[in-house]
Amino acid sequence: MLELDHCESLGGLLEEHADDLQDLHQAWQSISSGGAQEVAW
């Protein structure tokens, strides 16, 4: 189990990187739908 303060700091990181996570999510959707060739890492 993660400690609560660790979860809070993780939540802060997630908020800071929300735009990056959205980009990753879109890239993942592209990969999982068979468009892996189009994704540049």
PDB file of N, CA, C, O and CB in Angstrom:
ATOM      1  N   MET A   1       0.844  -1.209   0.000  1.00  0.00           N
ATOM      2  CA  MET A   1       0.000   0.000   0.000  1.00  0.00           C
ATOM      3  C   MET A   1       0.880   1.260   0.000  1.00  0.00           C
ATOM      4  O   MET A   1       1.894   1.330   0.694  1.00  0.00           O
ATOM      5  CB  MET A   1      -0.955   0.005   1.240  1.00  0.00           C
ATOM      6  N   LEU A   2       0.467   2.233  -0.786  1.00  0.00           N
ATOM      7  CA  LEU A   2       1.172   3.506  -0.790  1.00  0.00           C
ATOM      8  C   LEU A   2       0.728   4.337   0.401  1.00  0.00           C
ATOM      9  O   LEU A   2      -0.425   4.283   0.826  1.00  0.00           O
ATOM     10  CB  LEU A   2       0.928   4.269  -2.106  1.00  0.00           C
ATOM     11  N   GLU A   3       1.668   5.105   0.927  1.00  0.00           N
ATOM     12  CA  GLU A   3       1.309   6.002   2.023  1.00  0.00           C
ATOM     13  C   GLU A   3       0.536   7.196   1.472  1.00  0.00           C
ATOM     14  O   GLU A   3       0.693   7.565   0.308  1.00  0.00           O
ATOM     15  CB  GLU A   3       2.574   6.476   2.788  1.00  0.00           C
ATOM     16  N   LEU A   4      -0.309   7.801   2.328  1.00  0.00           N
ATOM     17  CA  LEU A   4      -1.185   8.868   1.853  1.00  0.00           C
ATOM     18  C   LEU A   4      -0.398  10.049   1.305  1.00  0.00           C
ATOM     19  O   LEU A   4      -0.748  10.592   0.256  1.00  0.00           O
ATOM     20  CB  LEU A   4      -2.095   9.334   2.974  1.00  0.00           C
ATOM     21  N   ASP A   5       0.670  10.457   2.007  1.00  0.00           N
ATOM     22  CA  ASP A   5       1.432  11.614   1.525  1.00  0.00           C
ATOM     23  C   ASP A   5       2.076  11.300   0.180  1.00  0.00           C
ATOM     24  O   ASP A   5       2.231  12.190  -0.657  1.00  0.00           O
ATOM     25  CB  ASP A   5       2.512  12.024   2.552  1.00  0.00           C
ATOM     26  N   HIS A   6       2.447  10.048  -0.031  1.00  0.00           N
ATOM     27  CA  HIS A   6       3.008   9.660  -1.326  1.00  0.00           C
ATOM     28  C   HIS A   6       1.937   9.786  -2.407  1.00  0.00           C
ATOM     29  O   HIS A   6       2.216  10.265  -3.506  1.00  0.00           O
ATOM     30  CB  HIS A   6       3.565   8.210  -1.277  1.00  0.00           C
ATOM     31  N   CYS A   7       0.728   9.363  -2.099  1.00  0.00           N
ATOM     32  CA  CYS A   7      -0.371   9.470  -3.062  1.00  0.00           C
ATOM     33  C   CYS A   7      -0.658  10.928  -3.386  1.00  0.00           C
ATOM     34  O   CYS A   7      -0.921  11.269  -4.539  1.00  0.00           O
ATOM     35  CB  CYS A   7      -1.638   8.789  -2.519  1.00  0.00           C
ATOM     36  N   GLU A   8      -0.609  11.787  -2.379  1.00  0.00           N
ATOM     37  CA  GLU A   8      -0.888  13.204  -2.622  1.00  0.00           C
ATOM     38  C   GLU A   8       0.168  13.807  -3.539  1.00  0.00           C
ATOM     39  O   GLU A   8      -0.168  14.558  -4.455  1.00  0.00           O
ATOM     40  CB  GLU A   8      -0.947  13.981  -1.293  1.00  0.00           C
ATOM     41  N   SER A   9       1.432  13.493  -3.308  1.00  0.00           N
ATOM     42  CA  SER A   9       2.475  14.042  -4.166  1.00  0.00           C
ATOM     43  C   SER A   9       2.365  13.447  -5.575  1.00  0.00           C
ATOM     44  O   SER A   9       2.656  14.120  -6.564  1.00  0.00           O
ATOM     45  CB  SER A   9       3.876  13.764  -3.565  1.00  0.00           C
ATOM     46  N   LEU A  10       1.944  12.187  -5.656  1.00  0.00           N
ATOM     47  CA  LEU A  10       1.739  11.570  -6.967  1.00  0.00           C
ATOM     48  C   LEU A  10       0.599  12.276  -7.696  1.00  0.00           C
ATOM     49  O   LEU A  10       0.679  12.527  -8.899  1.00  0.00           O
ATOM     50  CB  LEU A  10       1.438  10.054  -6.822  1.00  0.00           C
ATOM     51  N   GLY A  11      -0.471  12.595  -6.948  1.00  0.00           N
ATOM     52  CA  GLY A  11      -1.581  13.330  -7.553  1.00  0.00           C
ATOM     53  C   GLY A  11      -1.123  14.683  -8.079  1.00  0.00           C
ATOM     54  O   GLY A  11      -1.557  15.119  -9.145  1.00  0.00           O
ATOM     55  N   GLY A  12      -0.238  15.352  -7.324  1.00  0.00           N
ATOM     56  CA  GLY A  12       0.301  16.632  -7.778  1.00  0.00           C
ATOM     57  C   GLY A  12       1.090  16.465  -9.063  1.00  0.00           C
ATOM     58  O   GLY A  12       0.977  17.280  -9.978  1.00  0.00           O
ATOM     59  N   LEU A  13       1.893  15.404  -9.133  1.00  0.00           N
ATOM     60  CA  LEU A  13       2.657  15.133 -10.349  1.00  0.00           C
ATOM     61  C   LEU A  13       1.723  14.895 -11.524  1.00  0.00           C
ATOM     62  O   LEU A  13       1.954  15.396 -12.625  1.00  0.00           O
ATOM     63  CB  LEU A  13       3.580  13.924 -10.152  1.00  0.00           C
ATOM     64  N   LEU A  14       0.658  14.120 -11.279  1.00  0.00           N
ATOM     65  CA  LEU A  14      -0.284  13.829 -12.359  1.00  0.00           C
ATOM     66  C   LEU A  14      -0.935  15.115 -12.861  1.00  0.00           C
ATOM     67  O   LEU A  14      -1.131  15.287 -14.064  1.00  0.00           O
ATOM     68  CB  LEU A  14      -1.362  12.833 -11.885  1.00  0.00           C
ATOM     69  N   GLU A  15      -1.270  16.019 -11.936  1.00  0.00           N
ATOM     70  CA  GLU A  15      -1.871  17.279 -12.360  1.00  0.00           C
ATOM     71  C   GLU A  15      -0.879  18.105 -13.167  1.00  0.00           C
ATOM     72  O   GLU A  15      -1.246  18.719 -14.169  1.00  0.00           O
ATOM     73  CB  GLU A  15      -2.361  18.076 -11.147  1.00  0.00           C
ATOM     74  N   GLU A  16       0.391  18.120 -12.725  1.00  0.00           N
ATOM     75  CA  GLU A  16       1.414  18.894 -13.433  1.00  0.00           C
ATOM     76  C   GLU A  16       1.612  18.377 -14.848  1.00  0.00           C
ATOM     77  O   GLU A  16       1.877  19.147 -15.771  1.00  0.00           O
ATOM     78  CB  GLU A  16       2.740  18.851 -12.673  1.00  0.00           C
ATOM     79  N   HIS A  17       1.479  17.053 -15.012  1.00  0.00           N
ATOM     80  CA  HIS A  17       1.790  16.444 -16.303  1.00  0.00           C
ATOM     81  C   HIS A  17       0.533  15.998 -17.036  1.00  0.00           C
ATOM     82  O   HIS A  17       0.591  15.104 -17.881  1.00  0.00           O
ATOM     83  CB  HIS A  17       2.721  15.261 -16.113  1.00  0.00           C
ATOM     84  N   ALA A  18      -0.598  16.612 -16.721  1.00  0.00           N
ATOM     85  CA  ALA A  18      -1.867  16.194 -17.321  1.00  0.00           C
ATOM     86  C   ALA A  18      -1.817  16.277 -18.847  1.00  0.00           C
ATOM     87  O   ALA A  18      -2.332  15.396 -19.536  1.00  0.00           O
ATOM     88  CB  ALA A  18      -3.015  17.057 -16.787  1.00  0.00           C
ATOM     89  N   ASP A  19      -1.193  17.343 -19.378  1.00  0.00           N
ATOM     90  CA  ASP A  19      -1.120  17.475 -20.828  1.00  0.00           C
ATOM     91  C   ASP A  19      -0.290  16.350 -21.436  1.00  0.00           C
ATOM     92  O   ASP A  19      -0.656  15.786 -22.467  1.00  0.00           O
ATOM     93  CB  ASP A  19      -0.530  18.833 -21.211  1.00  0.00           C
ATOM     94  N   ASP A  20       0.837  16.026 -20.786  1.00  0.00           N
ATOM     95  CA  ASP A  20       1.671  14.929 -21.274  1.00  0.00           C
ATOM     96  C   ASP A  20       0.893  13.623 -21.230  1.00  0.00           C
ATOM     97  O   ASP A  20       0.985  12.804 -22.144  1.00  0.00           O
ATOM     98  CB  ASP A  20       2.965  14.812 -20.441  1.00  0.00           C
ATOM     99  N   LEU A  21       0.117  13.433 -20.151  1.00  0.00           N
ATOM    100  CA  LEU A  21      -0.658  12.206 -20.023  1.00  0.00           C
ATOM    101  C   LEU A  21      -1.717  12.116 -21.115  1.00  0.00           C
ATOM    102  O   LEU A  21      -1.993  11.032 -21.629  1.00  0.00           O
ATOM    103  CB  LEU A  21      -1.313  12.131 -18.642  1.00  0.00           C
ATOM    104  N   GLN A  22      -2.311  13.255 -21.469  1.00  0.00           N
ATOM    105  CA  GLN A  22      -3.291  13.241 -22.554  1.00  0.00           C
ATOM    106  C   GLN A  22      -2.617  12.836 -23.859  1.00  0.00           C
ATOM    107  O   GLN A  22      -3.172  12.057 -24.634  1.00  0.00           O
ATOM    108  CB  GLN A  22      -3.968  14.624 -22.702  1.00  0.00           C
ATOM    109  N   ASP A  23      -1.419  13.364 -24.101  1.00  0.00           N
ATOM    110  CA  ASP A  23      -0.684  12.994 -25.312  1.00  0.00           C
ATOM    111  C   ASP A  23      -0.369  11.506 -25.306  1.00  0.00           C
ATOM    112  O   ASP A  23      -0.516  10.832 -26.325  1.00  0.00           O
ATOM    113  CB  ASP A  23       0.615  13.812 -25.434  1.00  0.00           C
ATOM    114  N   LEU A  24       0.068  10.988 -24.143  1.00  0.00           N
ATOM    115  CA  LEU A  24       0.361   9.568 -24.031  1.00  0.00           C
ATOM    116  C   LEU A  24      -0.891   8.740 -24.276  1.00  0.00           C
ATOM    117  O   LEU A  24      -0.849   7.709 -24.948  1.00  0.00           O
ATOM    118  CB  LEU A  24       0.946   9.249 -22.659  1.00  0.00           C
ATOM    119  N   HIS A  25      -2.005   9.206 -23.723  1.00  0.00           N
ATOM    120  CA  HIS A  25      -3.261   8.480 -23.893  1.00  0.00           C
ATOM    121  C   HIS A  25      -3.651   8.405 -25.361  1.00  0.00           C
ATOM    122  O   HIS A  25      -4.077   7.358 -25.847  1.00  0.00           O
ATOM    123  CB  HIS A  25      -4.376   9.144 -23.085  1.00  0.00           C
ATOM    124  N   GLN A  26      -3.503   9.528 -26.064  1.00  0.00           N
ATOM    125  CA  GLN A  26      -3.829   9.546 -27.491  1.00  0.00           C
ATOM    126  C   GLN A  26      -2.882   8.621 -28.255  1.00  0.00           C
ATOM    127  O   GLN A  26      -3.302   7.902 -29.161  1.00  0.00           O
ATOM    128  CB  GLN A  26      -3.749  10.988 -28.053  1.00  0.00           C
ATOM    129  N   ALA A  27      -1.614   8.647 -27.885  1.00  0.00           N
ATOM    130  CA  ALA A  27      -0.641   7.776 -28.536  1.00  0.00           C
ATOM    131  C   ALA A  27      -0.989   6.314 -28.280  1.00  0.00           C
ATOM    132  O   ALA A  27      -0.905   5.478 -29.181  1.00  0.00           O
ATOM    133  CB  ALA A  27       0.786   8.085 -28.039  1.00  0.00           C
ATOM    134  N   TRP A  28      -1.385   6.011 -27.034  1.00  0.00           N
ATOM    135  CA  TRP A  28      -1.752   4.635 -26.689  1.00  0.00           C
ATOM    136  C   TRP A  28      -2.971   4.185 -27.476  1.00  0.00           C
ATOM    137  O   TRP A  28      -3.018   3.049 -27.948  1.00  0.00           O
ATOM    138  CB  TRP A  28      -2.023   4.511 -25.186  1.00  0.00           C
ATOM    139  N   GLN A  29      -3.962   5.066 -27.623  1.00  0.00           N
ATOM    140  CA  GLN A  29      -5.144   4.730 -28.413  1.00  0.00           C
ATOM    141  C   GLN A  29      -4.741   4.454 -29.857  1.00  0.00           C
ATOM    142  O   GLN A  29      -5.258   3.539 -30.498  1.00  0.00           O
ATOM    143  CB  GLN A  29      -6.189   5.868 -28.350  1.00  0.00           C
ATOM    144  N   SER A  30      -3.810   5.259 -30.354  1.00  0.00           N
ATOM    145  CA  SER A  30      -3.345   5.071 -31.726  1.00  0.00           C
ATOM    146  C   SER A  30      -2.653   3.716 -31.876  1.00  0.00           C
ATOM    147  O   SER A  30      -2.860   3.005 -32.859  1.00  0.00           O
ATOM    148  CB  SER A  30      -2.388   6.208 -32.132  1.00  0.00           C
ATOM    149  N   ILE A  31      -1.827   3.374 -30.883  1.00  0.00           N
ATOM    150  CA  ILE A  31      -1.122   2.084 -30.916  1.00  0.00           C
ATOM    151  C   ILE A  31      -2.116   0.930 -30.824  1.00  0.00           C
ATOM    152  O   ILE A  31      -2.051  -0.020 -31.604  1.00  0.00           O
ATOM    153  CB  ILE A  31      -0.092   1.994 -29.763  1.00  0.00           C
ATOM    154  N   SER A  32      -3.040   1.021 -29.859  1.00  0.00           N
ATOM    155  CA  SER A  32      -3.936  -0.098 -29.619  1.00  0.00           C
ATOM    156  C   SER A  32      -4.933  -0.269 -30.762  1.00  0.00           C
ATOM    157  O   SER A  32      -5.549  -1.326 -30.890  1.00  0.00           O
ATOM    158  CB  SER A  32      -4.676   0.095 -28.303  1.00  0.00           C
ATOM    159  N   SER A  33      -5.096   0.761 -31.595  1.00  0.00           N
ATOM    160  CA  SER A  33      -5.973   0.620 -32.751  1.00  0.00           C
ATOM    161  C   SER A  33      -5.163   0.264 -34.007  1.00  0.00           C
ATOM    162  O   SER A  33      -5.692   0.296 -35.118  1.00  0.00           O
ATOM    163  CB  SER A  33      -6.773   1.920 -32.976  1.00  0.00           C
ATOM    164  N   GLY A  34      -3.909  -0.066 -33.828  1.00  0.00           N
ATOM    165  CA  GLY A  34      -3.100  -0.563 -34.937  1.00  0.00           C
ATOM    166  C   GLY A  34      -2.314   0.505 -35.668  1.00  0.00           C
ATOM    167  O   GLY A  34      -1.785   0.243 -36.749  1.00  0.00           O
ATOM    168  N   GLY A  35      -2.220   1.723 -35.101  1.00  0.00           N
ATOM    169  CA  GLY A  35      -1.510   2.791 -35.787  1.00  0.00           C
ATOM    170  C   GLY A  35      -0.121   3.029 -35.227  1.00  0.00           C
ATOM    171  O   GLY A  35       0.353   4.164 -35.212  1.00  0.00           O
ATOM    172  N   ALA A  36       0.540   1.969 -34.766  1.00  0.00           N
ATOM    173  CA  ALA A  36       1.818   2.129 -34.086  1.00  0.00           C
ATOM    174  C   ALA A  36       2.867   2.795 -34.984  1.00  0.00           C
ATOM    175  O   ALA A  36       3.736   3.519 -34.498  1.00  0.00           O
ATOM    176  CB  ALA A  36       2.326   0.774 -33.613  1.00  0.00           C
ATOM    177  N   GLN A  37       2.780   2.550 -36.282  1.00  0.00           N
ATOM    178  CA  GLN A  37       3.768   3.116 -37.188  1.00  0.00           C
ATOM    179  C   GLN A  37       3.715   4.642 -37.190  1.00  0.00           C
ATOM    180  O   GLN A  37       4.712   5.307 -37.471  1.00  0.00           O
ATOM    181  CB  GLN A  37       3.554   2.583 -38.599  1.00  0.00           C
ATOM    182  N   GLU A  38       2.536   5.192 -36.872  1.00  0.00           N
ATOM    183  CA  GLU A  38       2.358   6.634 -36.939  1.00  0.00           C
ATOM    184  C   GLU A  38       2.846   7.340 -35.689  1.00  0.00           C
ATOM    185  O   GLU A  38       2.984   8.563 -35.681  1.00  0.00           O
ATOM    186  CB  GLU A  38       0.915   6.962 -37.171  1.00  0.00           C
ATOM    187  N   VAL A  39       3.108   6.582 -34.631  1.00  0.00           N
ATOM    188  CA  VAL A  39       3.480   7.203 -33.357  1.00  0.00           C
ATOM    189  C   VAL A  39       4.996   7.331 -33.269  1.00  0.00           C
ATOM    190  O   VAL A  39       5.714   6.333 -33.325  1.00  0.00           O
ATOM    191  CB  VAL A  39       2.935   6.380 -32.161  1.00  0.00           C
ATOM    192  N   ALA A  40       5.473   8.548 -33.134  1.00  0.00           N
ATOM    193  CA  ALA A  40       6.914   8.780 -32.971  1.00  0.00           C
ATOM    194  C   ALA A  40       7.212   8.989 -31.490  1.00  0.00           C
ATOM    195  O   ALA A  40       6.689   9.917 -30.872  1.00  0.00           O
ATOM    196  CB  ALA A  40       7.391  10.013 -33.815  1.00  0.00           C
ATOM    197  N   TRP A  41       8.047   8.132 -30.928  1.00  0.00           N
ATOM    198  CA  TRP A  41       8.339   8.239 -29.488  1.00  0.00           C
ATOM    199  C   TRP A  41       9.491   9.188 -29.275  1.00  0.00           C
ATOM    200  O   TRP A  41       9.897   9.421 -28.137  1.00  0.00           O
ATOM    201  CB  TRP A  41       8.666   6.856 -28.874  1.00  0.00           C
TER     202      TRP A  41
END
